[in-house]
Amino acid sequence: MIMEFRVARAMKHMWEEPVISGAKGSGTIFFSGCRLHCCYCQNYNISHKGKGLNLTGRQLLALMFWLQNEGAHNINLVTPSHVAAALRPVLQEAKRDFLKIPVVYNTGGYDGLAGLRALDGLIDIYLPDLKYVDAGIAQKYSGAADYFEIANAALREMRRQQPRDVFIRGLMRRGVLVRHLVLPNLTSYSCAVLDAVAAIDKTLYVSVMAQYFPTADAQKFPELSRRLTNAEYDAVCGHFFAAGLRNGFTQDPESAVEDYVPDFDLDLLRADVAKAEELFGGRG
């Protein structure tokens, strides 16, 4: 397996939705790079600037094995869209040889159908964003005027692959959980996103996120240069039920701080890869 994956961090993440992180953490693997160019990306150094290390498929397997051994509830592949095709043989080997916990596909939602269909049967939980419905807003902030067209089709495919949401002891084991980050001054656009989710399946779980803070290139846009107000967030949460949605999560507005952004220290990653390789090589 010679394919290389650029990775920025592997860690047990405690700050995903409670059905993903649970008590022991989600085994996150952050890929560098992204198909989108969101001006407000909180992981700007890895998504835009490509900070990370090139790892082989075997090293990626070792990290999955190590995270499982550390007690992670799942393997959470963060921003994997641009490496989806290359992930197929890695996940096939992991599931065949050692992986006993769910695989989470944690994406910005801008996923081609071919890549998703190649992963059919290998992803247990889809965790996509649905950022925008409006093409002008999508182009302005993420450089992707066709975002909704692509993301809407992707979400429908994800639901086709995982039509039922399955929970065991409070943890999601299979299914789809949609995320939406509410942006300041754009509550009507967020309400339209919730309507779009409801049009696909009103039983979908939706996480309405309040963690926005100005970062990266967001300061170039005056409307994005401040945090969300409680009134804005409450307005979107109020529309959740008006849209006919039933299942979801809200977020404390106090979460809109940089403390929750992972430390992408490559020395930490190097050390963790070394530990993972040693453990993986010595498995019985």
Number of C-alpha atoms within 10 A of each C-alpha: 10 8 14 16 20 19 24 27 26 27 23 21 19 18 15 13 18 15 18 28 22 20 13 15 22 28 29 25 24 24 26 27 25 22 19 21 17 23 21 22 21 19 20 20 16 21 22 18 12 16 21 22 18 15 17 17 19 18 19 24 21 23 26 29 21 23 25 20 13 14 15 26 25 29 29 29 24 22 24 24 24 19 18 18 16 18 21 18 15 18 20 14 13 19 15 10 9 13 19 14 17 20 23 27 25 23 22 23 26 27 23 16 17 11 18 22 16 14 20 15 11 21 20 23 27 24 26 26 20 26 24 29 23 17 15 15 17 19 16 14 20 19 17 20 18 16 25 21 14 16 23 20 17 23 26 16 18 24 20 13 21 19 15 13 17 15 12 9 8 11 17 24 21 20 23 27 26 23 23 19 17 24 25 20 16 15 20 13 18 29 21 17 23 27 19 18 22 19 12 14 14 18 15 21 20 26 20 21 21 25 20 22 21 23 17 16 15 18 14 12 14 9 13 22 16 17 18 22 13 11 10 19 23 14 14 23 22 12 18 22 14 13 18 16 20 14 14 17 16 14 14 11 16 8 15 18 13 13 8 14 11 16 12 18 12 15 11 15 18 15 10 19 20 15 15 22 18 13 16 19 10 8 8 5
